[in-house]
């Protein structure tokens, strides 16, 4: 009996031990394949069971299973699903998964010229929006709206499709650098961004990274406020695609389809995307429609060489919206949808002259093509190069009227065309385990073409003028382009004799060349870097409007401007969870072309105030904390923008031609503040995020106005604009927000964001009467406001092994239809007996923000 008992106890012990030893521990780290960055919140599940965990903020996970072998499934909404085998205790190391549910792996092309924060060990102030969030939140909005819950970012919608603007740390889009796969895309003439030309990038974006302040970009670009990197899909390894249909408020519809062959045995991979959209617009009479297209041809020459040819564009037209006096919006028959630019009735017998032409219609097509070459020279060195070009053709088209009958006679287009070519190349070398360096070049060649022409005749057959133009009277009898962006691309007006208006027919050639380099050291807890860039750009203007012979222009003297920037930073890892860092930089930035010439439409006379570079100094300090439940990023910044020249004009006649020009002496702005960004994952089903931005942005010192009469006539210098201490307008200097996402059921999630805006001021007009005396009251402060956005999403798995899916997404923006002013172009303070709205004088020219809007999409991934 005793032996039997011992045998039974031994058997139980052996079985228990076997069960213990059968347990396996699987570890690893999930990495975003595009950004080479940790992917927190990814699901790791033992296949065929409910046993699973989520990755922490470092992308790491530890999964314990009773099985001695088997498979785990790694998934994340908006990313590919990966199945991996394990056998006993297994460390899977870094596991890369790619954005887009249909993709298992993505090869990022041109990575050496895309300045992402993760490429450098020394931190910066940065926020990254990845593919899954872009897919959920973008809806029918432009890119700026996607970034509005990012620290120190303020966005305005401005009324028309693609007319939105973004401000970063109080600086507008002309002073924030935008890059598409490493290619600079700010306008060469003035730094402006027109989002209607880039409406398709969010359909193929893998990530959008906002680098506030100095950033990690090595190019000598206009990153006073910061840098925004847009990384798009390039070469897919797996065959797949999607079909998506979206509907939204005010008659908006968008259909999109994409397909990729995947990387085939012959080394080729092709991806194509095409979309079509149309809508009536939230603001009255702001209809629009357009297409988006994206083509990518990849070829893997060998293990060391990869080529990719990409073509993308967004031909479109949309009606514009203007601001108006606040009292006009308050009229009971109007409201915040009112569009002052399109309030005039016109001849409706021609569809082109229906209610959108008085205010104008933006028509544009800007195809962009680039060729990327990645060469892995050896294990320690590589070379990345992108050669790009774009041909922009389009116009702002308005109806012209007979002064007596008010009948629309013809549609006049103010054309803004360009041919732009460039090259960015970067060589990287890992000198040793602690030291790396890279060096590269940035070259841009730009030709801008500006003129007015007839896009369509309504009630007349020709248009003439007795003004002296090209040597005498002229008569225009031909039309070009209409309002079709495809026609404008292939049928632009190259005949100077068929162009309208004296003093508006000119070209400009801007050539830019720069070199840059970076050296980074990292050892133990310390990392440091030094960056430098030097550049030169030349400007030549050719005036045709005052020429004595049609097509023969007067060429200006050539202007050459050198510039440079230097940046350095240091970081110290206190431990695995805490890091502190600091960065400092100085820019000597050339003025934009538009600031070089006093009269951009009548002469080649140089602006005497724009012969010196702008001076930008930036200082930053930051702290990062990260563990498995929470991530915190805090930053302090101080930026001085000095010796900036501003330029404005005034039309004193009735010919729509400016004849008085104002420029200022060096303007100095000081921007400083603090930022806090927080992400938390208290449970596997709940994600939280929050941000806080507190800034103080104002002018430092008064400026002197210089008034010049058209054609290089009388110049008057001496009037003072008293802007010292005046707050910088257009962007809220206090913003805060809280967001949450909760998984109610498997793959069914609800999310919401609350944003608060305060300390928003009117835009200072240096030449206006508001700042003509030393006793002015500064910029007006607009009422604070807050908005709530919400969304629902569900992913339905279908097909064999659940490889395909159908995604449903609903977004509701400004849920409670908050009524708020998004900007004011004037600063008229309220005094006794003035009529006001929430404390704002109703005589100020303003624009209201949008009320409640929504969009719903259904997307089939295969």
Order of alpha helices (4+ residues) and beta strands (2+ residues): alpha-beta-beta-beta-beta-beta-beta-beta-beta-beta-beta-alpha-alpha-beta-beta-beta-beta-beta-beta-beta-beta-beta-beta-beta-beta-beta-beta-alpha-beta-beta-beta-beta-beta-beta-alpha-beta-beta-beta-beta-beta-beta-beta-beta-beta-beta-beta-beta-beta-beta-beta-beta-beta-beta-beta-beta-beta-beta-beta-beta
